[in-house]
Amino acid sequence: MIYPQSLVRLIDELGRLPGVGPKSAQRLAFHLLRSDRAAVDRLAAALVDARARIASCAECGFFAEGEGGVCALCRDPRRDRGLMCVVEDPKDVAALEATHEYRGLYHVLGRALSPIDGVGPEALGLDRLARRLEGGEVREVILATDPDVEGEATAMFLSHWLSGRGVRVTRIARGLPMGGDLDYADALTLVRALEGRQEMREGGVSG
Amino acid sequence: MIYPQSLVRLIDELGRLPGVGPKSAQRLAFHLLRSDRAAVDRLAAALVDARARIASCAECGFFAEGEGGVCALCRDPRRDRGLMCVVEDPKDVAALEATHEYRGLYHVLGRALSPIDGVGPEALGLDRLARRLEGGEVREVILATDPDVEGEATAMFLSHWLSGRGVRVTRIARGLPMGGDLDYADALTLVRALEGRQEMREGGVSG
């Protein structure tokens, strides 16, 4: 190898990041070597610091500071504690928050059911969800797992599991993405869009 | 912001990397938080370590370990010391090495001439190049700066600067990229491809 050992190691470590191939790892490494040394130290410190501090929120499973800590969303008194949106991943919380429309709480499963990978219901940590529903404050649970095989199966399973617990159980709509072309949509999306069709009212659509 | 402070900081630092937008920075951060803590520590150490150790090769300007150190290429006794390829950037050395065809030395300028950005000949560090040519060992200097405005201007300037120094001065060929379509090539590339045309010989092309 023509590179010094410490550069090879840096390229190798950067190349382990998701979406970073050998070529981008090299480009990133070259950039970092040309950067201000303080900037590189800051990045390294941010990495170690975030990894050491961030844990799952003891309530919802989103990111919180410190083991046993509670996240900013669960602590926010302005959130509607009657609504709980169940998602697979912290990323999904971020996506829903970016809409600025949803004002309820979340529940992050951390994964979807996947029998093929040996992920059964016990991996979903449902004790934690059951405990959160015990208080009786939650009126509605919105199942917002991904619209793929695992996510649909998880939603199906949870809707059974939730029945009889005195909450309304809903599933986010599957249909045509906004801004898309109908003739580009896949058949399954079109089937779901038809199944989920809603009455038109003047000036909008009924709920 | 809904994220804990240390996560915001990590996303922010990752987003400063070239080619990493806010969305990818978040994706990388989420991945790192889920990674093994030892793996994150290793990445951080590799960053600090490489930035602290790697310097420019005292001979050619490529990457070397330690201030005043000499790179693996310059140290390699099997390289042809009569050939010197002048490039703008360490990345270019890596690209040429990946061909496994070139066995001479390199000279990394670190930049190209760019009067618009106030980069004049004095920024090219030509003293260093002059010193390397003094021994008289170098027979040929191959100008391999980029085939863009700055790179062409730099090659032009260097060919003047090198005349009378007793070395053959050549420029890498500009022409149609292999595997491409002639009718997709831009006009300037076609002009260069025509200008640089070579006599066909049976079984190949003359030099």
Chai-1 contact restraints between the chains, C-beta under 6 A:
chainA,res_idxA,chainB,res_idxB,connection_type,confidence,min_distance_angstrom,max_distance_angstrom,comment,restraint_id
A,I2,B,A72,contact,1.0,0.0,6.0,A-B,restraint_1
A,I2,B,L73,contact,1.0,0.0,6.0,A-B,restraint_2
A,I2,B,E97,contact,1.0,0.0,6.0,A-B,restraint_3
A,Y3,B,F63,contact,1.0,0.0,6.0,A-B,restraint_4
A,P4,B,I54,contact,1.0,0.0,6.0,A-B,restraint_5
A,P4,B,F63,contact,1.0,0.0,6.0,A-B,restraint_6
A,P4,B,E65,contact,1.0,0.0,6.0,A-B,restraint_7
A,S6,B,D49,contact,1.0,0.0,6.0,A-B,restraint_8
A,S6,B,A50,contact,1.0,0.0,6.0,A-B,restraint_9
A,S6,B,R53,contact,1.0,0.0,6.0,A-B,restraint_10
A,L7,B,A50,contact,1.0,0.0,6.0,A-B,restraint_11
A,L7,B,I54,contact,1.0,0.0,6.0,A-B,restraint_12
A,L7,B,F63,contact,1.0,0.0,6.0,A-B,restraint_13
A,R9,B,A46,contact,1.0,0.0,6.0,A-B,restraint_14
A,L10,B,A46,contact,1.0,0.0,6.0,A-B,restraint_15
A,L10,B,A50,contact,1.0,0.0,6.0,A-B,restraint_16
A,E13,B,L43,contact,1.0,0.0,6.0,A-B,restraint_17
A,E13,B,A46,contact,1.0,0.0,6.0,A-B,restraint_18
A,L17,B,L28,contact,1.0,0.0,6.0,A-B,restraint_19
A,P18,B,H31,contact,1.0,0.0,6.0,A-B,restraint_20
A,L28,B,L17,contact,1.0,0.0,6.0,A-B,restraint_21
A,F30,B,K91,contact,1.0,0.0,6.0,A-B,restraint_22
A,H31,B,P18,contact,1.0,0.0,6.0,A-B,restraint_23
A,L33,B,I54,contact,1.0,0.0,6.0,A-B,restraint_24
A,R37,B,R51,contact,1.0,0.0,6.0,A-B,restraint_25
A,V40,B,L47,contact,1.0,0.0,6.0,A-B,restraint_26
A,V40,B,R51,contact,1.0,0.0,6.0,A-B,restraint_27
A,R42,B,E13,contact,1.0,0.0,6.0,A-B,restraint_28
A,L43,B,E13,contact,1.0,0.0,6.0,A-B,restraint_29
A,A44,B,A44,contact,1.0,0.0,6.0,A-B,restraint_30
A,A44,B,L47,contact,1.0,0.0,6.0,A-B,restraint_31
A,A44,B,V48,contact,1.0,0.0,6.0,A-B,restraint_32
A,A46,B,R9,contact,1.0,0.0,6.0,A-B,restraint_33
A,A46,B,L10,contact,1.0,0.0,6.0,A-B,restraint_34
A,A46,B,E13,contact,1.0,0.0,6.0,A-B,restraint_35
A,L47,B,V40,contact,1.0,0.0,6.0,A-B,restraint_36
A,L47,B,A44,contact,1.0,0.0,6.0,A-B,restraint_37
A,V48,B,A44,contact,1.0,0.0,6.0,A-B,restraint_38
A,D49,B,S6,contact,1.0,0.0,6.0,A-B,restraint_39
A,A50,B,S6,contact,1.0,0.0,6.0,A-B,restraint_40
A,A50,B,L7,contact,1.0,0.0,6.0,A-B,restraint_41
A,A50,B,L10,contact,1.0,0.0,6.0,A-B,restraint_42
A,R51,B,R37,contact,1.0,0.0,6.0,A-B,restraint_43
A,R51,B,V40,contact,1.0,0.0,6.0,A-B,restraint_44
A,R53,B,S6,contact,1.0,0.0,6.0,A-B,restraint_45
A,I54,B,P4,contact,1.0,0.0,6.0,A-B,restraint_46
A,I54,B,L7,contact,1.0,0.0,6.0,A-B,restraint_47
A,I54,B,L33,contact,1.0,0.0,6.0,A-B,restraint_48
A,F63,B,Y3,contact,1.0,0.0,6.0,A-B,restraint_49
A,F63,B,P4,contact,1.0,0.0,6.0,A-B,restraint_50
A,F63,B,L7,contact,1.0,0.0,6.0,A-B,restraint_51
A,E65,B,P4,contact,1.0,0.0,6.0,A-B,restraint_52
A,A72,B,I2,contact,1.0,0.0,6.0,A-B,restraint_53
A,L73,B,I2,contact,1.0,0.0,6.0,A-B,restraint_54
A,K91,B,F30,contact,1.0,0.0,6.0,A-B,restraint_55
A,E97,B,I2,contact,1.0,0.0,6.0,A-B,restraint_56
